[in-house]
Amino acid sequence: MTDTPVRVRIAPSPTGEPHVGTAYIALFNYLFAKKNNGTFILRIEDTDATRSTPEFETKVLDALKWCGLEWSEGPDIGGPYGPYRQSDRKDIYKPYVEKIVDAGHGFRCFCTSERLTEMREAQRAAGKPPKYDGLCLHLSAEDVTRRVESGEPHVVRMKIPTEGVCSFVDGVYGPVEIPWDAVDMQVLLKADGMPTYHMANVVDDHLMRITHVARGEEWLSSVPKHILLYRYLGLEPPVFMHLSLMRNADKSKLSKRKNPTSISYYSALGYLPEAVMNFLGLFFIQIAEGDEMLTMAQLTEHFDPENLSKAGAIFDVQKLDWLNGRWLREGLSEEEFVGRVLAWAMENDRIKEGLRLSQSRISKLGDLPDLAGFLLKADLGLDASSFAKVKTAPEELVEIFKTVQPDLETIIEWNAESVEAELRASSDRMGKKLKVVLAPLFIAISGSSRSLPLFDSMAILGRSVVRQRLKVAGQVVALMAANAGK
């Protein structure tokens, strides 16, 4: 691999709002390519057909472009090793799966989902880690042929060595050993003919001539499966590099349930992409205190993949705020600052749509800040007094927020109509009148009981901002309920 031109990729799944963790991994790959005069590639891994959507794919591309990352090959610009969307490559994978089966390294599994669920529950009850028990591994060739020809649904699984360890050298962690008995007999081809992530990942990385795979450390345990697949197919694996996960200040995993994690959230609140990339890039370099404000070119100059920290990357919002403030003050001229403010206000037609909704609700233009200002605020400053005019008891408010938040997460296409439909359905499920449910939501979203239409406002603000505002409001009413019980 040392004499081969460096080719790296970022391969997000379009199954939700683009995560800052995606930007973190993408930036590492981008800097690695720049440092080595290599090629940075974007590939969309949408083998999860039930959760992947064109809307989320567009959001992924838009978010990475907002970050200032540019790829040489991808689904939007093409390239010599396309297509760059796995759903467009469905017919490519089956011959590789058949090669594994024909060589005796894979087998057809006819176990139903019900049987697999019972198996895993029994394993957990016995204190064992859940993994496939190998039932179909022992079927005769005749039985397999008969069941396949009869049209019985089945998947293809990979065989795993029964003893020994998988040894490999990781680009960050160094020598690693994982016992084979800790590795599951991974499904390679699903019953619908689509490959699983693991199978498609290996085939695509080979065909796209990826030399280095840099990804989050949560994938470290999957390396034995991937190495085995490369071995079964007679292919040379890339260099694996696993980066420490980003964590909260309390060292817990960064997740949307605790803190805002969507790139769109930070864009909506007015963070500059230069500041966000600067902040993330500091995890990959050694720099003296006071010299932290760096452009992408300077990050590339200081980037040293041989000297990466294995400690968790702490997502310190205070440090991000400090860096963003410096970029606003020192990184922009007055003209650039004005231009950025106007572009931010117009992002996703926020101001345009807000003004459209405001026109019939004001008597003078001076009313606009109080009516529509919430669309531009970073923090509404909610407290118990914010809900003083809501007649619903605090315990019932807690129930409303606990129900509404996960219900809204199920929305695939985020718009005023889908938000309204889901909130109406949530009200019905709770057995509450719609106006009872919406009253506290008005406060949570706008900070006021008199505001723009709720469903439209939620659509304008976007999923990530709404998620955070509901979370904050939920914490406020939970405290109200706790105090009421004293």
Sequence and secondary structure as in RCSB ss.txt:
>XXXX:A:sequence
MTDTPVRVRIAPSPTGEPHVGTAYIALFNYLFAKKNNGTFILRIEDTDATRSTPEFETKVLDALKWCGLEWSEGP
DIGGPYGPYRQSDRKDIYKPYVEKIVDAGHGFRCFCTSERLTEMREAQRAAGKPPKYDGLCLHLSAEDVTRRVES
GEPHVVRMKIPTEGVCSFVDGVYGPVEIPWDAVDMQVLLKADGMPTYHMANVVDDHLMRITHVARGEEWLSSVPK
HILLYRYLGLEPPVFMHLSLMRNADKSKLSKRKNPTSISYYSALGYLPEAVMNFLGLFFIQIAEGDEMLTMAQLT
EHFDPENLSKAGAIFDVQKLDWLNGRWLREGLSEEEFVGRVLAWAMENDRIKEGLRLSQSRISKLGDLPDLAGFL
LKADLGLDASSFAKVKTAPEELVEIFKTVQPDLETIIEWNAESVEAELRASSDRMGKKLKVVLAPLFIAISGSSR
SLPLFDSMAILGRSVVRQRLKVAGQVVALMAANAGK
>XXXX:A:secstr
 TTS  EEEE    SSS BHHHHHHHHHHHHHHHHTT EEEE B    TTT  HHHHHHHHHHHHHTT   SBBT
TTB TT   BGGGGHHHHHHHHHHHHHTTSEEEE   HHHHHHHHHHHHHTT       GGGG  HHHHHHHHHT
T   EEEE   SSSEEEEEETTTEEEEEEGGGS   EEE TTS B HHHHHHHHHHHTT  EEEEEGGGGGGHHH
HHHHHHHTT    EEEEE  EE TTS B  TTTS  BHHHHHHTT  HHHHHHHHHGGGS   TT     HHHHH
HH  GGG   S EE  HHHHHHHHHHHHHHSS HHHHHHHHHHHHHGGGHHHHHHHHHGGG SSGGGHHHHHGGG
T S     GGGGTT  S HHHHHHHHHHHHHHHHT SS SHHHHHHHHHHHHHHHT  HHHHHHHHHHHHHSSSS
 S HHHHHHHH HHHHHHHHHHHHHHHHHHHHHHT 
